[in-house]
Amino acid sequence: MSTIKGVIFDKDGTLFDFAATWEVWAKSFLLRLCEGDQVKAAEIGRAIGFDLTEERFARDSVVIAGTPEEVTKALHPYFAHLTHEDLEAVLNEEAENAPQREAVPLAPLLETLRGRGLQLGVATNDAEQPARAHLDQAGITSFFDFIAGYDSGHGGKPAPGQLLAFAAQTGLAASEVIMVGDSTHDLRAGRAAGMGCVAVLTGLADADDLRPFADVVLRDIGELPEWLATGTGRKT
C-alpha cells in the first residue's frame, strides 16, 4: 500500500461546475460565430451535442471530455471560411472569458490539502492559457505545483502523459498519486498512469458511468479531505 502524497485534478466538472461554465461558453461562441443567427447557431450546436434552446449539453457531447482541437474539427465544416487555427483561437478566447462557478469553495479546500503536505496539480483537456486564466480568476493558481493543458506538450486525456509529467515533476511515484475527475477520460488516464482514481459528480456523468473506472465516487471534491483522512485514501 502506498500513502497518498499527491493529487492531480481535472479542471472542468471537477474544480469548476461544468454546466455553469461551458453552457454559457457554448451559447456565446455559437452566437458570435453565427453573427447572432439563432437558427444557424442551433443547427451548429447540435453538431457538438449542445441544445441552444435548452442551453444544455448532451452527455455524449465532444465538448465534455474533448480537447479544443477536437471541438474545432467538429465545428470546422460549418465555418470553412476560417482556418482551423483561427477557429480554435476564437474558441479559446471565449473559453478564457467564460464565467467560472467553483464546485466547492476552492481556496479553503486546497489550503487544507496543502496543509497536509500534498503536492497538487491540474490536468485538463482545455488549452493551458484559458485554464490558467480560470485558476487565476479563482485566486488558486499558487496552490498548484503543476498545470497542464492538452497543448502543454504532454498530450491529452485519456492518455496518461499529463499525469506522468506531474509525477515526474514532483518526484512522486504514480502509486503515491490520485487522479480526481468527473469523466471516464479522467479516470482512464489515471488508470493508465498507475494512479488511484476518485470520481466526482459535478460534471455530466453519473455514478453508474464512473464507478467502473474509480476507486470511489464522491459527490464533489469537498468530500476529498474526509475520504483521505479515513484511511481509505490509501490504495492497494
C-alpha contacts under 8 A as a table, 3 or more apart, distances in Angstrom:
res1	aa1	res2	aa2	distance
1	M	234	R	6.59
1	M	235	K	5.72
1	M	236	T	4.72
2	S	175	S	6.21
2	S	176	E	5.72
2	S	234	R	6.19
2	S	235	K	6.37
2	S	236	T	7.13
3	T	176	E	5.88
3	T	233	G	7.74
3	T	234	R	5.63
3	T	235	K	7.77
4	I	7	V	7.84
4	I	118	L	7.80
4	I	175	S	7.78
4	I	176	E	4.64
4	I	177	V	5.66
4	I	178	I	7.09
4	I	233	G	6.74
4	I	234	R	6.23
5	K	117	G	7.21
5	K	118	L	5.03
5	K	119	Q	6.33
5	K	172	L	7.39
5	K	176	E	5.35
5	K	177	V	6.02
6	G	118	L	5.01
6	G	119	Q	4.45
6	G	120	L	5.77
6	G	121	G	7.95
6	G	172	L	7.41
6	G	176	E	6.31
6	G	177	V	4.52
6	G	178	I	6.49
7	V	118	L	6.94
7	V	119	Q	6.32
7	V	120	L	5.04
7	V	121	G	6.36
7	V	177	V	5.51
7	V	178	I	5.01
7	V	179	M	6.07
7	V	180	V	7.19
8	I	120	L	5.65
8	I	121	G	4.36
8	I	122	V	5.36
8	I	123	A	6.69
8	I	163	L	7.23
8	I	166	F	7.69
8	I	177	V	7.28
8	I	178	I	6.36
8	I	179	M	5.05
8	I	180	V	6.25
9	F	14	T	7.02
9	F	15	L	7.27
9	F	120	L	7.72
9	F	121	G	6.06
9	F	122	V	4.76
9	F	123	A	6.10
9	F	179	M	6.02
9	F	180	V	4.87
9	F	181	G	6.17
10	D	13	G	7.52
10	D	14	T	5.73
10	D	15	L	6.92
10	D	122	V	5.74
10	D	123	A	5.21
10	D	124	T	5.35
10	D	179	M	7.78
10	D	180	V	6.24
10	D	181	G	5.04
10	D	182	D	7.47
10	D	186	D	6.85
11	K	14	T	5.37
11	K	15	L	4.99
11	K	16	F	6.27
11	K	122	V	6.53
11	K	123	A	6.94
11	K	124	T	5.66
11	K	131	A	7.74
11	K	181	G	7.87
12	D	15	L	6.16
12	D	16	F	5.21
12	D	17	D	6.50
12	D	18	F	5.32
12	D	124	T	7.51
12	D	203	G	7.47
13	G	16	F	5.30
13	G	17	D	4.79
13	G	18	F	4.15
13	G	19	A	7.73
13	G	103	A	7.56
13	G	181	G	7.41
13	G	182	D	5.71
13	G	201	L	7.85
13	G	202	T	5.11
13	G	203	G	4.06
13	G	204	L	7.55
14	T	17	D	6.64
14	T	18	F	7.64
14	T	103	A	6.70
14	T	180	V	7.38
14	T	181	G	5.58
14	T	182	D	5.75
14	T	200	V	6.64
14	T	201	L	7.98
14	T	202	T	5.99
14	T	203	G	6.76
14	T	220	D	7.32
14	T	221	I	6.97
15	L	102	E	6.17
15	L	103	A	5.60
15	L	104	V	7.56
15	L	106	L	7.32
15	L	221	I	7.41
16	F	21	T	7.60
16	F	100	Q	6.40
16	F	101	R	5.53
16	F	102	E	4.41
16	F	103	A	4.69
16	F	104	V	7.88
16	F	202	T	7.84
17	D	20	A	5.70
17	D	21	T	6.56
17	D	100	Q	7.51
17	D	101	R	5.66
17	D	102	E	6.00
17	D	103	A	4.89
17	D	202	T	5.70
17	D	203	G	6.50
18	F	21	T	5.52
18	F	22	W	5.94
18	F	23	E	7.89
18	F	202	T	6.80
18	F	203	G	5.23
18	F	204	L	7.30
19	A	22	W	5.49
19	A	23	E	5.39
19	A	24	V	7.95
19	A	56	R	7.50
19	A	57	F	7.89
19	A	203	G	7.21
19	A	204	L	7.67
20	A	23	E	6.19
20	A	24	V	6.76
20	A	99	P	7.69
20	A	100	Q	7.09
20	A	101	R	6.23
21	T	24	V	5.73
21	T	25	W	6.44
21	T	98	A	6.06
21	T	99	P	5.57
21	T	100	Q	5.31
21	T	101	R	6.58
22	W	25	W	4.72
22	W	26	A	5.97
22	W	95	A	7.92
22	W	98	A	7.22
23	E	26	A	5.18
23	E	27	K	6.37
23	E	55	E	5.89
23	E	56	R	6.11
23	E	57	F	7.04
24	V	27	K	5.43
24	V	28	S	6.18
24	V	55	E	7.66
24	V	98	A	6.84
24	V	99	P	7.59
25	W	28	S	5.15
25	W	29	F	6.17
25	W	94	E	6.33
25	W	95	A	6.18
25	W	98	A	5.47
26	A	29	F	5.49
26	A	30	L	6.01
26	A	45	G	7.87
26	A	50	F	7.56
27	K	30	L	5.32
27	K	31	L	6.15
27	K	52	L	6.44
27	K	55	E	7.07
28	S	31	L	5.48
28	S	32	R	6.11
28	S	94	E	7.36
29	F	32	R	4.90
29	F	33	L	6.04
29	F	90	V	7.60
29	F	91	L	6.77
29	F	94	E	6.22
30	L	33	L	5.30
30	L	34	C	5.98
30	L	41	A	5.34
30	L	44	I	7.63
30	L	45	G	7.10
31	L	34	C	5.00
31	L	35	E	5.76
31	L	36	G	4.70
31	L	37	D	6.53
31	L	38	Q	6.86
31	L	41	A	5.87
32	R	35	E	5.13
32	R	36	G	6.23
33	L	36	G	7.75
34	C	37	D	5.34
34	C	38	Q	7.69
34	C	40	K	6.48
34	C	41	A	5.85
36	G	41	A	7.75
37	D	40	K	5.50
37	D	41	A	6.07
38	Q	41	A	5.02
38	Q	42	A	6.01
39	V	42	A	5.21
39	V	43	E	6.33
40	K	43	E	5.11
40	K	44	I	6.23
41	A	44	I	5.22
41	A	45	G	5.89
41	A	52	L	7.33
42	A	45	G	4.95
42	A	46	R	6.43
42	A	51	D	6.73
42	A	52	L	5.24
42	A	53	T	7.42
43	E	46	R	5.44
43	E	47	A	7.08
44	I	47	A	5.22
44	I	48	I	7.21
44	I	75	L	7.34
44	I	78	Y	7.12
45	G	48	I	5.49
45	G	49	G	6.29
45	G	50	F	4.78
45	G	51	D	6.19
45	G	52	L	6.39
46	R	49	G	4.83
46	R	50	F	5.22
46	R	51	D	6.19
47	A	50	F	7.45
47	A	74	A	6.97
47	A	75	L	7.23
48	I	61	S	5.66
48	I	62	V	5.96
48	I	63	V	6.83
48	I	71	V	7.31
48	I	74	A	6.74
48	I	75	L	7.41
49	G	57	F	5.65
49	G	58	A	5.12
49	G	59	R	7.89
49	G	60	D	6.97
49	G	61	S	4.47
49	G	62	V	7.07
49	G	63	V	7.89
50	F	55	E	6.99
50	F	56	R	5.75
50	F	57	F	4.42
50	F	58	A	6.19
50	F	61	S	7.14
51	D	54	E	5.46
51	D	55	E	5.43
51	D	56	R	5.30
51	D	57	F	6.23
51	D	58	A	7.71
52	L	55	E	4.74
52	L	56	R	6.97
57	F	61	S	6.35
58	A	61	S	5.32
59	R	64	I	7.54
59	R	204	L	6.12
59	R	205	A	6.85
60	D	64	I	7.42
61	S	64	I	5.72
62	V	65	A	6.29
62	V	66	G	5.20
62	V	70	E	7.35
62	V	71	V	6.36
63	V	66	G	5.23
63	V	67	T	7.33
63	V	68	P	7.89
63	V	71	V	6.24
64	I	204	L	7.81
65	A	125	N	6.84
65	A	183	S	6.88
65	A	185	H	6.45
66	G	69	E	7.95
66	G	70	E	5.87
66	G	71	V	6.64
66	G	125	N	6.37
67	T	70	E	5.17
67	T	71	V	6.37
67	T	125	N	4.87
67	T	126	D	5.75
67	T	127	A	7.53
67	T	150	Y	6.62
67	T	156	G	7.31
68	P	71	V	5.00
68	P	72	T	5.95
68	P	88	E	6.55
68	P	91	L	7.21
68	P	92	N	7.37
68	P	125	N	7.52
68	P	126	D	6.28
68	P	127	A	6.87
69	E	72	T	5.01
69	E	73	K	6.28
69	E	88	E	6.73
70	E	73	K	5.13
70	E	74	A	6.46
71	V	74	A	5.16
71	V	75	L	6.31
72	T	75	L	5.09
72	T	76	H	5.77
72	T	84	H	6.68
72	T	87	L	6.61
72	T	88	E	5.74
72	T	91	L	7.88
73	K	76	H	5.34
73	K	77	P	7.74
73	K	84	H	7.48
74	A	77	P	7.18
75	L	78	Y	5.78
75	L	79	F	6.88
76	H	79	F	5.00
76	H	80	A	5.81
76	H	82	L	7.69
76	H	84	H	6.74
76	H	87	L	7.40
77	P	80	A	5.50
79	F	82	L	5.74
79	F	87	L	7.89
80	A	83	T	7.05
82	L	85	E	7.97
82	L	86	D	6.01
82	L	87	L	6.00
83	T	86	D	5.18
83	T	87	L	6.17
84	H	87	L	5.20
84	H	88	E	6.05
85	E	88	E	5.19
85	E	89	A	6.09
86	D	89	A	5.00
86	D	90	V	6.43
87	L	90	V	5.21
87	L	91	L	6.46
88	E	91	L	5.00
88	E	92	N	6.14
89	A	92	N	5.13
89	A	93	E	6.03
90	V	93	E	5.06
90	V	94	E	6.19
91	L	94	E	5.26
91	L	95	A	6.04
92	N	95	A	4.82
92	N	96	E	6.04
92	N	127	A	7.15
92	N	130	P	6.51
93	E	96	E	5.19
93	E	97	N	6.55
93	E	130	P	7.54
94	E	97	N	5.21
94	E	98	A	6.14
95	A	98	A	5.04
95	A	130	P	6.21
96	E	129	Q	7.57
96	E	130	P	4.29
96	E	131	A	7.32
96	E	133	A	6.12
96	E	134	H	6.80
97	N	130	P	7.99
100	Q	134	H	6.90
100	Q	138	A	7.89
102	E	105	P	6.16
102	E	106	L	6.60
102	E	138	A	7.93
103	A	106	L	7.65
103	A	202	T	6.74
103	A	220	D	7.08
103	A	221	I	7.59
104	V	220	D	7.53
104	V	221	I	7.17
104	V	222	G	6.12
105	P	108	P	6.36
105	P	109	L	6.73
106	L	109	L	5.18
106	L	110	L	6.00
106	L	138	A	7.88
106	L	140	I	7.34
107	A	110	L	5.26
107	A	111	E	5.97
107	A	139	G	7.46
107	A	140	I	6.08
108	P	111	E	5.06
108	P	112	T	6.17
109	L	112	T	5.14
109	L	113	L	6.40
109	L	222	G	6.82
110	L	113	L	5.04
110	L	114	R	6.06
110	L	140	I	8.00
110	L	143	F	6.59
111	E	114	R	5.09
111	E	115	G	5.95
111	E	143	F	7.33
112	T	115	G	4.98
112	T	116	R	6.53
112	T	225	P	7.73
113	L	116	R	5.21
113	L	117	G	6.89
113	L	118	L	5.85
113	L	225	P	7.06
114	R	117	G	5.13
114	R	118	L	5.17
114	R	119	Q	6.87
114	R	120	L	7.58
114	R	143	F	7.34
115	G	118	L	7.36
119	Q	144	F	7.43
119	Q	145	D	6.47
119	Q	170	T	7.15
120	L	143	F	7.02
120	L	144	F	5.00
120	L	145	D	5.62
120	L	146	F	6.90
121	G	144	F	5.18
121	G	145	D	5.65
121	G	146	F	4.55
121	G	147	I	5.73
121	G	166	F	6.74
122	V	144	F	7.22
122	V	146	F	6.24
122	V	147	I	4.74
122	V	148	A	6.21
123	A	147	I	6.18
123	A	148	A	5.05
123	A	149	G	6.12
123	A	162	Q	6.05
123	A	163	L	6.93
124	T	127	A	7.52
124	T	128	E	7.88
124	T	131	A	7.58
124	T	148	A	6.35
124	T	149	G	4.95
124	T	150	Y	6.47
124	T	156	G	7.37
124	T	157	K	7.66
125	N	149	G	5.54
125	N	150	Y	4.80
125	N	156	G	5.58
125	N	157	K	6.50
126	D	130	P	7.26
126	D	131	A	6.34
126	D	149	G	5.46
126	D	150	Y	6.10
127	A	130	P	6.00
127	A	131	A	6.23
127	A	149	G	4.71
127	A	150	Y	5.64
127	A	151	D	5.76
127	A	152	S	7.79
128	E	131	A	4.96
128	E	132	R	6.07
128	E	147	I	7.58
128	E	148	A	5.92
128	E	149	G	4.14
128	E	150	Y	7.00
128	E	151	D	6.48
128	E	152	S	6.46
129	Q	132	R	5.28
129	Q	133	A	6.26
129	Q	149	G	7.91
130	P	133	A	4.81
130	P	134	H	6.15
131	A	134	H	5.18
131	A	135	L	6.37
131	A	149	G	7.04
132	R	135	L	5.07
132	R	136	D	5.98
132	R	141	T	7.17
132	R	147	I	7.70
133	A	136	D	5.01
133	A	137	Q	6.08
134	H	137	Q	5.09
134	H	138	A	6.40
135	L	138	A	5.17
135	L	139	G	6.22
135	L	140	I	5.50
135	L	141	T	5.17
136	D	139	G	4.88
136	D	140	I	6.14
136	D	141	T	5.52
137	Q	140	I	7.89
138	A	141	T	7.91
139	G	142	S	7.77
140	I	143	F	5.68
140	I	144	F	7.66
141	T	144	F	5.86
142	S	145	D	7.77
144	F	147	I	6.91
145	D	170	T	7.51
146	F	166	F	6.13
146	F	169	Q	7.66
148	A	151	D	7.71
148	A	152	S	5.56
148	A	154	H	7.72
148	A	162	Q	6.51
149	G	152	S	5.29
149	G	156	G	7.28
150	Y	153	G	7.27
150	Y	154	H	6.96
150	Y	155	G	5.26
150	Y	156	G	4.50
150	Y	157	K	7.76
151	D	154	H	7.35
151	D	155	G	6.68
151	D	156	G	7.73
152	S	155	G	7.24
154	H	161	G	4.90
154	H	162	Q	5.06
154	H	165	A	7.08
155	G	159	A	6.99
155	G	161	G	5.85
155	G	162	Q	6.55
156	G	159	A	5.97
156	G	160	P	7.66
156	G	161	G	7.13
156	G	162	Q	6.86
157	K	160	P	6.39
157	K	161	G	7.80
157	K	162	Q	7.66
157	K	185	H	5.65
157	K	186	D	6.24
157	K	188	R	7.90
157	K	189	A	5.69
158	P	184	T	7.90
158	P	185	H	4.47
158	P	186	D	6.07
158	P	187	L	7.62
158	P	188	R	5.53
158	P	189	A	4.35
159	A	162	Q	7.88
159	A	188	R	7.69
159	A	189	A	5.21
159	A	192	A	7.08
160	P	163	L	5.41
160	P	164	L	6.13
160	P	189	A	4.65
160	P	190	G	6.61
160	P	192	A	5.72
160	P	193	A	5.14
161	G	164	L	5.21
161	G	165	A	6.09
161	G	193	A	7.81
162	Q	165	A	5.10
162	Q	166	F	6.35
163	L	166	F	5.10
163	L	167	A	6.42
163	L	179	M	7.93
163	L	189	A	7.49
163	L	190	G	7.13
163	L	193	A	6.57
164	L	167	A	5.05
164	L	168	A	6.13
164	L	174	A	7.10
164	L	193	A	6.22
165	A	168	A	5.00
165	A	169	Q	6.01
166	F	169	Q	5.16
166	F	170	T	6.16
167	A	170	T	5.33
167	A	171	G	5.79
167	A	172	L	4.90
167	A	173	A	6.15
167	A	174	A	6.07
167	A	177	V	7.51
168	A	171	G	5.11
168	A	172	L	6.50
168	A	173	A	7.85
169	Q	172	L	7.91
172	L	176	E	6.29
172	L	177	V	7.33
173	A	176	E	5.31
173	A	177	V	7.09
174	A	177	V	5.37
174	A	193	A	6.57
174	A	194	G	5.66
174	A	195	M	5.30
175	S	178	I	7.84
175	S	194	G	6.13
175	S	195	M	5.24
175	S	196	G	7.05
176	E	195	M	7.23
177	V	195	M	5.59
177	V	196	G	6.55
178	I	190	G	7.40
178	I	195	M	5.36
178	I	196	G	4.49
178	I	197	C	5.53
178	I	198	V	6.94
179	M	186	D	7.33
179	M	187	L	6.92
179	M	190	G	5.44
179	M	195	M	6.49
179	M	196	G	6.14
179	M	197	C	4.90
179	M	198	V	6.11
180	V	186	D	7.36
180	V	187	L	7.50
180	V	197	C	6.04
180	V	198	V	4.71
180	V	199	A	5.83
180	V	200	V	7.25
181	G	186	D	5.30
181	G	187	L	6.50
181	G	197	C	7.87
181	G	198	V	6.52
181	G	199	A	5.21
181	G	200	V	6.02
182	D	186	D	6.84
182	D	187	L	7.97
182	D	199	A	5.49
182	D	200	V	5.02
182	D	201	L	6.06
182	D	202	T	6.53
182	D	203	G	5.31
182	D	204	L	7.63
182	D	205	A	6.77
182	D	210	L	7.70
183	S	186	D	5.34
183	S	187	L	6.61
183	S	199	A	7.54
183	S	203	G	7.21
183	S	204	L	7.93
183	S	205	A	6.29
183	S	210	L	6.83
184	T	187	L	5.03
184	T	188	R	5.81
184	T	209	D	7.46
184	T	210	L	6.08
184	T	213	F	6.91
185	H	188	R	5.26
185	H	189	A	6.15
186	D	189	A	5.24
186	D	190	G	6.35
187	L	190	G	4.92
187	L	191	R	6.21
187	L	197	C	5.80
187	L	198	V	7.51
187	L	199	A	7.29
187	L	210	L	7.90
187	L	213	F	5.82
187	L	214	A	6.51
188	R	191	R	5.06
188	R	192	A	6.07
188	R	213	F	6.64
189	A	192	A	5.06
189	A	193	A	6.17
190	G	193	A	5.12
190	G	194	G	6.31
190	G	195	M	5.12
190	G	196	G	6.56
190	G	197	C	5.93
191	R	194	G	5.10
191	R	195	M	5.68
191	R	196	G	6.91
191	R	197	C	6.98
191	R	213	F	7.71
192	A	195	M	7.61
196	G	214	A	7.71
196	G	215	D	6.69
196	G	235	K	6.73
197	C	213	F	7.31
197	C	214	A	4.94
197	C	215	D	5.48
197	C	216	V	7.24
198	V	214	A	5.51
198	V	215	D	5.89
198	V	216	V	5.32
198	V	217	V	6.04
198	V	218	L	7.27
199	A	210	L	6.45
199	A	211	R	7.54
199	A	214	A	5.90
199	A	215	D	7.84
199	A	216	V	6.28
199	A	217	V	4.61
199	A	218	L	6.05
200	V	203	G	7.44
200	V	217	V	5.70
200	V	218	L	4.87
200	V	219	R	5.45
200	V	220	D	4.95
200	V	221	I	6.61
201	L	204	L	7.30
201	L	205	A	6.78
201	L	206	D	6.32
201	L	207	A	6.95
201	L	217	V	7.56
201	L	218	L	6.69
201	L	219	R	5.18
201	L	220	D	5.91
202	T	219	R	7.19
202	T	220	D	6.07
205	A	209	D	6.06
205	A	210	L	6.96
206	D	209	D	5.42
206	D	210	L	6.54
207	A	210	L	5.14
207	A	211	R	5.67
207	A	217	V	6.69
208	D	211	R	5.49
208	D	212	P	7.53
209	D	212	P	7.11
210	L	213	F	5.70
210	L	214	A	6.32
210	L	217	V	7.38
211	R	214	A	5.16
211	R	215	D	7.54
211	R	216	V	7.10
211	R	217	V	6.44
214	A	217	V	6.62
218	L	221	I	7.09
218	L	223	E	6.51
218	L	224	L	7.62
219	R	223	E	7.04
220	D	223	E	6.02
220	D	224	L	7.68
221	I	224	L	5.17
222	G	225	P	7.09
223	E	226	E	5.71
223	E	227	W	6.30
224	L	227	W	5.04
224	L	228	L	6.10
225	P	228	L	5.11
225	P	229	A	6.04
226	E	229	A	4.98
226	E	230	T	6.28
227	W	230	T	5.51
227	W	231	G	7.37
227	W	232	T	6.25
227	W	233	G	5.94
228	L	231	G	6.03
228	L	232	T	6.12
228	L	233	G	3.97
228	L	234	R	7.45
229	A	232	T	7.45
229	A	233	G	6.72
230	T	233	G	6.80
231	G	234	R	5.91
232	T	235	K	7.14
